[in-house]
Amino acid sequence: MTVTETTDTTTTETCAGPPQGNRRPDGEDRYTISEVVALTGLTAHTLRWYERIGLMPHIDRSHTGQRRYRNRDLDWLALVGKLRLTGMPVADMVRYAELVRAGDHTYTERFELLKETREDVLARIAELQGTLAVLDRKISFYADAGRALATERT
């Protein structure tokens, strides 16, 4: 079975998959940085760093200057998490974020960037499958050797 056979491509999400649990309805979705930390597992330092390097879009602020995240920000963070898992360099993620903010005329560049990342992921999967095959052979060898030793002892 291939990755494409096990991946549901019928999702209607525009970013990164199903929403995380405990989210508020749109319009009531104002989260503090500590709430986002609890929802995403990211640290406050990471969230601030993402904002500083341009990986996060503009984050709204309260009248006291505290960050107020919205559901769309949580969606974006979920996508960034998936991009991190692909091994995409941070510079490429920032470039992707810039392209998204630049508007619809950047679709072709975004397409190419994501297509290249997908090709990298498929190459890594193939490499890991080869590694898994080696491990399976070694495990099988040791299982057979263990059974042979057990038989000799009885």
C-alpha contacts under 8 A as a table, 3 or more apart, distances in Angstrom:
res1	aa1	res2	aa2	distance
1	M	5	E	6.24
1	M	6	T	7.17
2	T	5	E	5.17
2	T	6	T	6.52
3	V	6	T	5.23
3	V	7	T	6.10
4	T	7	T	5.14
5	E	8	D	7.91
8	D	11	T	6.73
11	T	17	G	7.39
13	E	16	A	6.76
13	E	17	G	5.73
13	E	18	P	6.98
14	T	17	G	7.74
15	C	75	D	6.16
15	C	76	W	6.52
15	C	78	A	7.63
15	C	79	L	5.70
16	A	75	D	6.46
16	A	76	W	7.35
16	A	78	A	5.56
16	A	79	L	4.36
16	A	82	K	7.01
17	G	78	A	7.61
17	G	79	L	7.83
19	P	23	R	7.72
19	P	75	D	6.86
20	Q	23	R	6.62
20	Q	39	L	7.22
21	G	39	L	7.71
22	N	39	L	7.75
23	R	29	D	7.43
23	R	71	N	7.30
24	R	28	E	6.02
24	R	29	D	5.11
24	R	71	N	7.68
25	P	28	E	5.56
25	P	29	D	6.05
26	D	29	D	5.43
26	D	71	N	6.87
29	D	69	Y	7.45
29	D	70	R	5.11
29	D	71	N	5.98
30	R	68	R	5.38
30	R	69	Y	5.55
30	R	70	R	5.34
30	R	71	N	7.98
31	Y	34	S	7.95
31	Y	35	E	5.75
31	Y	36	V	6.35
31	Y	67	R	7.98
31	Y	68	R	5.20
31	Y	69	Y	4.85
31	Y	70	R	6.32
32	T	35	E	5.18
32	T	36	V	6.37
32	T	66	Q	7.37
32	T	67	R	6.12
32	T	68	R	5.26
32	T	69	Y	6.41
33	I	36	V	5.05
33	I	37	V	6.13
33	I	44	A	6.41
33	I	47	L	7.90
33	I	67	R	6.34
33	I	68	R	7.07
33	I	69	Y	7.25
34	S	37	V	4.92
34	S	38	A	6.29
34	S	44	A	7.01
35	E	38	A	5.06
35	E	39	L	6.18
36	V	39	L	4.95
36	V	40	T	5.86
36	V	41	G	7.87
36	V	42	L	7.78
36	V	69	Y	7.44
36	V	74	L	7.62
37	V	40	T	5.40
37	V	41	G	5.33
37	V	42	L	5.23
37	V	43	T	5.65
37	V	44	A	6.22
38	A	41	G	5.70
38	A	42	L	7.76
40	T	74	L	7.82
40	T	77	L	7.85
40	T	78	A	7.87
42	L	46	T	6.33
42	L	47	L	6.93
43	T	46	T	5.13
43	T	47	L	6.40
44	A	47	L	5.07
44	A	48	R	6.18
45	H	48	R	5.19
45	H	49	W	6.06
46	T	49	W	4.93
46	T	50	Y	6.04
47	L	50	Y	5.14
47	L	51	E	6.38
48	R	51	E	5.12
48	R	52	R	6.14
49	W	52	R	4.91
49	W	53	I	6.15
50	Y	53	I	5.48
50	Y	54	G	6.22
50	Y	55	L	4.88
50	Y	56	M	5.47
51	E	54	G	5.27
51	E	55	L	5.81
51	E	56	M	4.71
51	E	57	P	6.93
51	E	58	H	7.44
51	E	59	I	7.81
52	R	55	L	7.60
52	R	56	M	7.99
53	I	56	M	7.88
53	I	94	V	7.38
54	G	57	P	6.79
54	G	94	V	6.13
54	G	97	A	7.35
54	G	98	E	7.59
55	L	93	M	6.82
55	L	94	V	4.89
55	L	97	A	5.80
55	L	98	E	7.91
56	M	59	I	7.57
56	M	73	D	7.75
56	M	76	W	7.63
56	M	77	L	7.86
56	M	97	A	7.35
57	P	73	D	7.79
57	P	97	A	7.73
57	P	101	R	7.77
59	I	67	R	6.30
59	I	68	R	6.51
59	I	69	Y	6.18
59	I	73	D	7.91
60	D	67	R	5.92
60	D	68	R	5.25
60	D	69	Y	6.60
61	R	64	T	7.51
61	R	65	G	5.13
61	R	66	Q	5.21
61	R	67	R	4.52
61	R	68	R	5.30
62	S	65	G	5.07
62	S	66	Q	5.20
62	S	67	R	6.43
62	S	68	R	6.41
63	H	66	Q	7.50
69	Y	73	D	5.93
69	Y	74	L	7.46
70	R	73	D	5.19
70	R	74	L	6.59
71	N	74	L	4.97
71	N	75	D	6.22
72	R	75	D	4.97
72	R	76	W	6.18
73	D	76	W	4.95
73	D	77	L	6.13
74	L	77	L	5.01
74	L	78	A	6.18
75	D	78	A	5.09
75	D	79	L	6.40
76	W	79	L	5.09
76	W	80	V	6.21
77	L	80	V	4.93
77	L	81	G	6.09
78	A	81	G	5.04
78	A	82	K	6.40
79	L	82	K	5.06
79	L	83	L	6.20
80	V	83	L	4.97
80	V	84	R	6.10
80	V	93	M	7.41
81	G	84	R	5.06
81	G	85	L	6.34
82	K	85	L	5.04
82	K	86	T	6.49
83	L	86	T	5.12
83	L	87	G	6.80
83	L	88	M	5.86
83	L	93	M	7.23
84	R	87	G	5.30
84	R	88	M	5.73
84	R	89	P	7.58
84	R	90	V	7.83
85	L	88	M	7.50
86	T	117	T	7.10
86	T	118	R	7.89
86	T	120	D	7.94
86	T	121	V	5.95
87	G	121	V	7.80
88	M	92	D	6.45
88	M	93	M	6.73
88	M	117	T	6.61
89	P	92	D	5.31
89	P	93	M	6.46
90	V	93	M	4.93
90	V	94	V	6.12
91	A	94	V	5.10
91	A	95	R	6.14
92	D	95	R	4.86
92	D	96	Y	6.08
92	D	113	L	7.91
93	M	96	Y	4.99
93	M	97	A	6.21
94	V	97	A	4.99
94	V	98	E	6.18
95	R	98	E	5.03
95	R	99	L	6.20
96	Y	99	L	5.03
96	Y	100	V	6.23
96	Y	110	R	6.35
96	Y	113	L	7.49
97	A	100	V	5.11
97	A	101	R	6.26
98	E	101	R	5.14
98	E	102	A	6.08
99	L	102	A	4.96
99	L	103	G	6.73
99	L	106	T	5.78
99	L	109	E	7.58
99	L	110	R	6.73
100	V	103	G	5.65
100	V	104	D	7.49
100	V	106	T	7.17
100	V	110	R	7.74
102	A	105	H	7.63
102	A	106	T	6.88
103	G	106	T	6.08
103	G	107	Y	7.98
104	D	107	Y	5.66
105	H	108	T	7.56
106	T	109	E	5.37
106	T	110	R	6.21
107	Y	110	R	5.07
107	Y	111	F	5.92
108	T	111	F	4.99
108	T	112	E	6.21
109	E	112	E	5.14
109	E	113	L	6.16
110	R	113	L	5.10
110	R	114	L	6.11
111	F	114	L	5.30
111	F	115	K	5.92
112	E	115	K	4.98
112	E	116	E	6.09
113	L	116	E	5.30
113	L	117	T	6.29
114	L	117	T	4.97
114	L	118	R	6.08
115	K	118	R	5.01
115	K	119	E	6.28
116	E	119	E	5.09
116	E	120	D	6.31
117	T	120	D	5.02
117	T	121	V	6.21
118	R	121	V	5.00
118	R	122	L	6.19
119	E	122	L	5.11
119	E	123	A	6.22
120	D	123	A	5.11
120	D	124	R	6.23
121	V	124	R	5.04
121	V	125	I	6.11
122	L	125	I	4.97
122	L	126	A	6.19
123	A	126	A	5.11
123	A	127	E	6.20
124	R	127	E	4.98
124	R	128	L	6.07
125	I	128	L	5.01
125	I	129	Q	6.05
126	A	129	Q	5.02
126	A	130	G	6.32
127	E	130	G	5.18
127	E	131	T	6.31
128	L	131	T	4.86
128	L	132	L	5.99
129	Q	132	L	4.93
129	Q	133	A	6.18
130	G	133	A	5.09
130	G	134	V	6.47
131	T	134	V	5.19
131	T	135	L	6.36
132	L	135	L	5.02
132	L	136	D	6.06
133	A	136	D	5.01
133	A	137	R	6.23
134	V	137	R	5.17
134	V	138	K	6.29
135	L	138	K	5.07
135	L	139	I	6.04
136	D	139	I	5.07
136	D	140	S	6.03
137	R	140	S	5.07
137	R	141	F	6.09
138	K	141	F	4.98
138	K	142	Y	6.22
139	I	142	Y	5.22
139	I	143	A	6.02
140	S	143	A	5.02
140	S	144	D	6.08
141	F	144	D	5.22
141	F	145	A	6.07
142	Y	145	A	4.89
142	Y	146	G	5.89
143	A	146	G	5.10
143	A	147	R	6.25
144	D	147	R	5.14
144	D	148	A	6.18
145	A	148	A	5.03
145	A	149	L	6.19
146	G	149	L	5.17
146	G	150	A	6.14
147	R	150	A	5.04
147	R	151	T	6.12
148	A	151	T	5.09
148	A	152	E	6.26
149	L	152	E	5.09
149	L	153	R	6.30
150	A	153	R	5.27
150	A	154	T	6.58
151	T	154	T	5.41
